[in-house]
Amino acid sequence: MKKNKKDLPNGVPVENIYENTHILLYVFYAIAVASVVLLMVNQ
C-alpha cells in the first residue's frame, strides 16, 4: 500500500517510504547472531 504525498509529514520526501525490509537489516542480524555464537563457542 503506497502512501500518498498528502499523508506524509512536511519535509519527508516520497523516496523515504519503504514498503519492504531492507536487505542490509537481514545482513546485520546475521552478523549479530554469528558474533554471539562465536563468543559462546570460544569461551
C-alpha distance matrix in Angstrom:
0.0 3.8 6.5 9.5 12.8 14.4 12.4 13.7 17.3 20.1 20.8 17.4 16.5 13.1 14.4 14.4 10.7 10.4 7.7 10.8 14.3 16.7 19.7 22.2 21.2 22.4 25.4 26.3 26.1 28.3 30.8 31.0 31.7 34.2 36.0 36.4 37.7 40.1 41.3 42.0 43.8 46.0 47.4
3.8 0.0 3.8 6.5 9.4 11.6 10.3 11.1 14.8 17.2 17.7 14.4 13.1 9.6 11.2 11.7 8.4 9.1 7.7 11.4 14.8 16.5 19.7 21.9 21.3 22.9 25.6 26.4 26.7 29.0 31.1 31.5 32.6 34.9 36.5 37.2 38.7 40.9 42.0 43.1 44.8 46.8 48.2
6.5 3.8 0.0 3.8 6.5 8.3 6.5 7.5 11.2 13.7 14.7 11.6 11.0 8.1 10.7 10.7 7.6 9.7 9.5 13.3 16.2 17.8 21.3 22.9 22.1 24.3 26.9 27.2 27.6 30.3 32.1 32.1 33.5 36.0 37.2 37.8 39.7 41.8 42.6 43.8 45.8 47.6 48.8
9.5 6.5 3.8 0.0 3.8 5.3 5.4 7.0 10.7 12.5 13.8 11.6 10.7 8.2 11.6 12.3 10.1 12.8 13.0 16.8 19.7 21.0 24.5 26.0 25.4 27.7 30.1 30.4 31.0 33.7 35.3 35.4 37.0 39.5 40.5 41.2 43.2 45.2 46.0 47.2 49.3 50.9 52.2
12.8 9.4 6.5 3.8 0.0 3.8 5.4 5.5 8.6 9.5 10.6 8.9 8.1 6.6 10.4 11.2 10.2 13.6 14.7 18.4 20.9 21.7 25.2 26.3 25.9 28.6 30.7 30.7 31.7 34.5 35.7 35.9 37.8 40.1 40.9 41.8 44.0 45.7 46.4 47.9 50.0 51.4 52.6
14.4 11.6 8.3 5.3 3.8 0.0 3.8 5.6 7.9 9.0 11.4 10.6 10.9 10.1 13.9 14.2 13.0 16.4 17.2 21.0 23.5 24.5 28.2 29.1 28.5 31.2 33.4 33.2 34.0 36.9 38.2 38.0 39.9 42.4 43.1 43.7 46.1 47.9 48.4 49.8 52.1 53.5 54.5
12.4 10.3 6.5 5.4 5.4 3.8 0.0 3.8 6.7 9.3 11.8 10.1 11.1 10.2 13.7 13.0 11.3 14.4 15.0 18.7 20.9 22.4 26.1 27.1 26.0 28.6 31.1 30.7 31.2 34.3 35.7 35.2 37.0 39.7 40.4 40.8 43.1 45.1 45.5 46.7 49.1 50.6 51.5
13.7 11.1 7.5 7.0 5.5 5.6 3.8 0.0 3.8 6.5 8.3 6.4 8.0 7.9 11.2 10.1 9.2 12.7 14.2 17.7 19.5 20.5 24.2 24.7 23.8 26.8 28.9 28.3 29.2 32.3 33.4 33.0 35.0 37.6 38.0 38.6 41.1 42.9 43.2 44.7 47.1 48.4 49.3
17.3 14.8 11.2 10.7 8.6 7.9 6.7 3.8 0.0 3.8 6.3 5.9 8.9 10.3 13.1 11.5 11.5 15.0 17.0 20.2 21.4 22.1 25.9 25.8 24.8 28.1 30.0 29.0 29.9 33.2 33.9 33.3 35.6 38.2 38.3 38.8 41.6 43.2 43.2 44.8 47.4 48.5 49.2
20.1 17.2 13.7 12.5 9.5 9.0 9.3 6.5 3.8 0.0 3.8 5.7 8.4 10.8 13.5 12.4 13.4 17.1 19.5 22.6 23.8 24.0 27.6 27.4 26.8 30.2 31.7 30.7 32.1 35.3 35.7 35.2 37.8 40.2 40.1 40.8 43.7 45.1 45.0 46.9 49.4 50.3 51.1
20.8 17.7 14.7 13.8 10.6 11.4 11.8 8.3 6.3 3.8 0.0 3.8 6.3 9.6 11.5 10.5 12.5 16.1 19.0 21.8 22.7 22.3 25.7 25.2 25.0 28.5 29.7 28.7 30.4 33.5 33.6 33.4 36.1 38.3 38.1 39.2 42.0 43.1 43.2 45.3 47.6 48.3 49.3
17.4 14.4 11.6 11.6 8.9 10.6 10.1 6.4 5.9 5.7 3.8 0.0 3.8 6.6 8.3 6.9 8.7 12.2 15.2 17.9 18.9 18.7 22.2 22.0 21.7 25.1 26.5 25.7 27.3 30.3 30.7 30.6 33.2 35.4 35.4 36.5 39.1 40.4 40.7 42.7 44.9 45.8 46.9
16.5 13.1 11.0 10.7 8.1 10.9 11.1 8.0 8.9 8.4 6.3 3.8 0.0 3.8 5.4 5.8 7.9 11.4 14.3 17.1 18.5 18.0 21.3 21.4 21.7 24.8 26.1 25.8 27.6 30.3 30.8 31.2 33.6 35.6 35.9 37.2 39.7 40.9 41.5 43.5 45.5 46.4 47.8
13.1 9.6 8.1 8.2 6.6 10.1 10.2 7.9 10.3 10.8 9.6 6.6 3.8 0.0 3.8 5.4 5.8 9.1 11.5 14.6 16.6 16.5 19.8 20.6 20.8 23.6 25.2 25.4 26.9 29.4 30.4 30.9 33.0 35.0 35.7 37.0 39.2 40.6 41.4 43.2 45.1 46.3 47.8
14.4 11.2 10.7 11.6 10.4 13.9 13.7 11.2 13.1 13.5 11.5 8.3 5.4 3.8 0.0 3.8 5.5 7.8 10.8 13.0 14.7 13.8 16.8 17.5 18.2 21.0 22.2 22.6 24.4 26.7 27.5 28.3 30.5 32.2 33.0 34.5 36.6 37.8 38.8 40.8 42.4 43.5 45.2
14.4 11.7 10.7 12.3 11.2 14.2 13.0 10.1 11.5 12.4 10.5 6.9 5.8 5.4 3.8 0.0 3.8 6.3 9.8 11.9 12.9 12.2 15.6 15.8 16.0 19.1 20.4 20.3 22.0 24.6 25.3 25.7 28.0 30.0 30.5 31.8 34.1 35.4 36.2 38.1 40.0 41.1 42.5
10.7 8.4 7.6 10.1 10.2 13.0 11.3 9.2 11.5 13.4 12.5 8.7 7.9 5.8 5.5 3.8 0.0 3.8 6.6 9.5 11.2 11.6 15.3 16.2 15.8 18.5 20.5 20.6 21.7 24.3 25.6 25.9 27.8 30.0 30.9 31.9 34.0 35.6 36.5 38.0 40.0 41.4 42.8
10.4 9.1 9.7 12.8 13.6 16.4 14.4 12.7 15.0 17.1 16.1 12.2 11.4 9.1 7.8 6.3 3.8 0.0 3.8 5.8 7.5 8.2 11.8 13.2 12.7 15.1 17.3 17.8 18.6 21.1 22.7 23.1 24.7 26.9 28.1 29.1 30.9 32.7 33.8 35.2 37.0 38.5 40.1
7.7 7.7 9.5 13.0 14.7 17.2 15.0 14.2 17.0 19.5 19.0 15.2 14.3 11.5 10.8 9.8 6.6 3.8 0.0 3.8 7.1 9.1 12.3 14.5 13.7 15.2 18.0 18.9 19.1 21.3 23.4 23.9 24.9 27.2 28.8 29.6 31.1 33.2 34.4 35.5 37.2 39.1 40.6
10.8 11.4 13.3 16.8 18.4 21.0 18.7 17.7 20.2 22.6 21.8 17.9 17.1 14.6 13.0 11.9 9.5 5.8 3.8 0.0 3.8 6.2 9.0 11.6 10.7 11.7 14.6 15.8 15.9 17.8 20.2 20.8 21.6 23.8 25.6 26.5 27.7 29.8 31.3 32.3 33.8 35.8 37.5
14.3 14.8 16.2 19.7 20.9 23.5 20.9 19.5 21.4 23.8 22.7 18.9 18.5 16.6 14.7 12.9 11.2 7.5 7.1 3.8 0.0 3.8 6.5 8.5 7.0 8.2 11.2 12.2 12.1 14.3 16.5 17.0 18.0 20.2 21.9 22.7 24.1 26.2 27.5 28.6 30.2 32.1 33.8
16.7 16.5 17.8 21.0 21.7 24.5 22.4 20.5 22.1 24.0 22.3 18.7 18.0 16.5 13.8 12.2 11.6 8.2 9.1 6.2 3.8 0.0 3.8 5.5 5.6 7.3 9.2 10.4 11.5 13.3 15.0 16.1 17.6 19.2 20.7 22.2 23.6 25.2 26.7 28.2 29.5 31.1 33.0
19.7 19.7 21.3 24.5 25.2 28.2 26.1 24.2 25.9 27.6 25.7 22.2 21.3 19.8 16.8 15.6 15.3 11.8 12.3 9.0 6.5 3.8 0.0 3.8 5.4 5.4 6.5 8.9 10.2 10.9 12.7 14.5 15.7 16.8 18.7 20.5 21.5 22.8 24.7 26.3 27.2 28.8 31.0
22.2 21.9 22.9 26.0 26.3 29.1 27.1 24.7 25.8 27.4 25.2 22.0 21.4 20.6 17.5 15.8 16.2 13.2 14.5 11.6 8.5 5.5 3.8 0.0 3.8 5.3 4.8 6.1 8.5 9.7 10.4 12.2 14.1 15.1 16.3 18.3 19.8 20.8 22.4 24.3 25.5 26.7 28.8
21.2 21.3 22.1 25.4 25.9 28.5 26.0 23.8 24.8 26.8 25.0 21.7 21.7 20.8 18.2 16.0 15.8 12.7 13.7 10.7 7.0 5.6 5.4 3.8 0.0 3.8 5.4 5.2 6.3 8.6 9.9 10.6 12.4 14.2 15.4 16.7 18.5 20.0 21.2 22.8 24.4 25.9 27.6
22.4 22.9 24.3 27.7 28.6 31.2 28.6 26.8 28.1 30.2 28.5 25.1 24.8 23.6 21.0 19.1 18.5 15.1 15.2 11.7 8.2 7.3 5.4 5.3 3.8 0.0 3.8 5.5 5.1 6.2 8.7 9.9 10.6 12.2 14.2 15.5 16.5 18.3 20.0 21.2 22.4 24.3 26.3
25.4 25.6 26.9 30.1 30.7 33.4 31.1 28.9 30.0 31.7 29.7 26.5 26.1 25.2 22.2 20.4 20.5 17.3 18.0 14.6 11.2 9.2 6.5 4.8 5.4 3.8 0.0 3.8 5.5 5.1 6.2 8.6 10.0 10.5 12.3 14.4 15.4 16.4 18.4 20.1 21.0 22.4 24.7
26.3 26.4 27.2 30.4 30.7 33.2 30.7 28.3 29.0 30.7 28.7 25.7 25.8 25.4 22.6 20.3 20.6 17.8 18.9 15.8 12.2 10.4 8.9 6.1 5.2 5.5 3.8 0.0 3.8 5.4 5.1 6.1 8.6 9.8 10.5 12.4 14.2 15.2 16.5 18.5 19.9 21.0 22.9
26.1 26.7 27.6 31.0 31.7 34.0 31.2 29.2 29.9 32.1 30.4 27.3 27.6 26.9 24.4 22.0 21.7 18.6 19.1 15.9 12.1 11.5 10.2 8.5 6.3 5.1 5.5 3.8 0.0 3.8 5.5 5.1 6.2 8.5 9.9 10.7 12.3 14.2 15.4 16.7 18.3 20.0 21.7
28.3 29.0 30.3 33.7 34.5 36.9 34.3 32.3 33.2 35.3 33.5 30.3 30.3 29.4 26.7 24.6 24.3 21.1 21.3 17.8 14.3 13.3 10.9 9.7 8.6 6.2 5.1 5.4 3.8 0.0 3.8 5.4 5.2 6.0 8.5 10.0 10.5 12.1 14.2 15.4 16.3 18.2 20.3
30.8 31.1 32.1 35.3 35.7 38.2 35.7 33.4 33.9 35.7 33.6 30.7 30.8 30.4 27.5 25.3 25.6 22.7 23.4 20.2 16.5 15.0 12.7 10.4 9.9 8.7 6.2 5.1 5.5 3.8 0.0 3.8 5.5 5.1 6.1 8.6 9.9 10.4 12.2 14.3 15.2 16.3 18.6
31.0 31.5 32.1 35.4 35.9 38.0 35.2 33.0 33.3 35.2 33.4 30.6 31.2 30.9 28.3 25.7 25.9 23.1 23.9 20.8 17.0 16.1 14.5 12.2 10.6 9.9 8.6 6.1 5.1 5.4 3.8 0.0 3.8 5.5 5.2 6.3 8.7 9.9 10.7 12.5 14.3 15.5 17.1
31.7 32.6 33.5 37.0 37.8 39.9 37.0 35.0 35.6 37.8 36.1 33.2 33.6 33.0 30.5 28.0 27.8 24.7 24.9 21.6 18.0 17.6 15.7 14.1 12.4 10.6 10.0 8.6 6.2 5.2 5.5 3.8 0.0 3.8 5.5 5.2 6.2 8.6 9.9 10.7 12.3 14.3 15.9
34.2 34.9 36.0 39.5 40.1 42.4 39.7 37.6 38.2 40.2 38.3 35.4 35.6 35.0 32.2 30.0 30.0 26.9 27.2 23.8 20.2 19.2 16.8 15.1 14.2 12.2 10.5 9.8 8.5 6.0 5.1 5.5 3.8 0.0 3.8 5.5 5.1 6.1 8.6 9.9 10.4 12.2 14.5
36.0 36.5 37.2 40.5 40.9 43.1 40.4 38.0 38.3 40.1 38.1 35.4 35.9 35.7 33.0 30.5 30.9 28.1 28.8 25.6 21.9 20.7 18.7 16.3 15.4 14.2 12.3 10.5 9.9 8.5 6.1 5.2 5.5 3.8 0.0 3.8 5.4 5.0 6.2 8.7 9.9 10.6 12.6
36.4 37.2 37.8 41.2 41.8 43.7 40.8 38.6 38.8 40.8 39.2 36.5 37.2 37.0 34.5 31.8 31.9 29.1 29.6 26.5 22.7 22.2 20.5 18.3 16.7 15.5 14.4 12.4 10.7 10.0 8.6 6.3 5.2 5.5 3.8 0.0 3.8 5.4 5.1 6.2 8.6 10.0 11.1
37.7 38.7 39.7 43.2 44.0 46.1 43.1 41.1 41.6 43.7 42.0 39.1 39.7 39.2 36.6 34.1 34.0 30.9 31.1 27.7 24.1 23.6 21.5 19.8 18.5 16.5 15.4 14.2 12.3 10.5 9.9 8.7 6.2 5.1 5.4 3.8 0.0 3.8 5.4 5.1 6.1 8.6 10.3
40.1 40.9 41.8 45.2 45.7 47.9 45.1 42.9 43.2 45.1 43.1 40.4 40.9 40.6 37.8 35.4 35.6 32.7 33.2 29.8 26.2 25.2 22.8 20.8 20.0 18.3 16.4 15.2 14.2 12.1 10.4 9.9 8.6 6.1 5.0 5.4 3.8 0.0 3.8 5.4 5.1 6.1 8.7
41.3 42.0 42.6 46.0 46.4 48.4 45.5 43.2 43.2 45.0 43.2 40.7 41.5 41.4 38.8 36.2 36.5 33.8 34.4 31.3 27.5 26.7 24.7 22.4 21.2 20.0 18.4 16.5 15.4 14.2 12.2 10.7 9.9 8.6 6.2 5.1 5.4 3.8 0.0 3.8 5.6 5.4 6.5
42.0 43.1 43.8 47.2 47.9 49.8 46.7 44.7 44.8 46.9 45.3 42.7 43.5 43.2 40.8 38.1 38.0 35.2 35.5 32.3 28.6 28.2 26.3 24.3 22.8 21.2 20.1 18.5 16.7 15.4 14.3 12.5 10.7 9.9 8.7 6.2 5.1 5.4 3.8 0.0 3.8 5.6 5.6
43.8 44.8 45.8 49.3 50.0 52.1 49.1 47.1 47.4 49.4 47.6 44.9 45.5 45.1 42.4 40.0 40.0 37.0 37.2 33.8 30.2 29.5 27.2 25.5 24.4 22.4 21.0 19.9 18.3 16.3 15.2 14.3 12.3 10.4 9.9 8.6 6.1 5.1 5.6 3.8 0.0 3.8 5.7
46.0 46.8 47.6 50.9 51.4 53.5 50.6 48.4 48.5 50.3 48.3 45.8 46.4 46.3 43.5 41.1 41.4 38.5 39.1 35.8 32.1 31.1 28.8 26.7 25.9 24.3 22.4 21.0 20.0 18.2 16.3 15.5 14.3 12.2 10.6 10.0 8.6 6.1 5.4 5.6 3.8 0.0 3.8
47.4 48.2 48.8 52.2 52.6 54.5 51.5 49.3 49.2 51.1 49.3 46.9 47.8 47.8 45.2 42.5 42.8 40.1 40.6 37.5 33.8 33.0 31.0 28.8 27.6 26.3 24.7 22.9 21.7 20.3 18.6 17.1 15.9 14.5 12.6 11.1 10.3 8.7 6.5 5.6 5.7 3.8 0.0
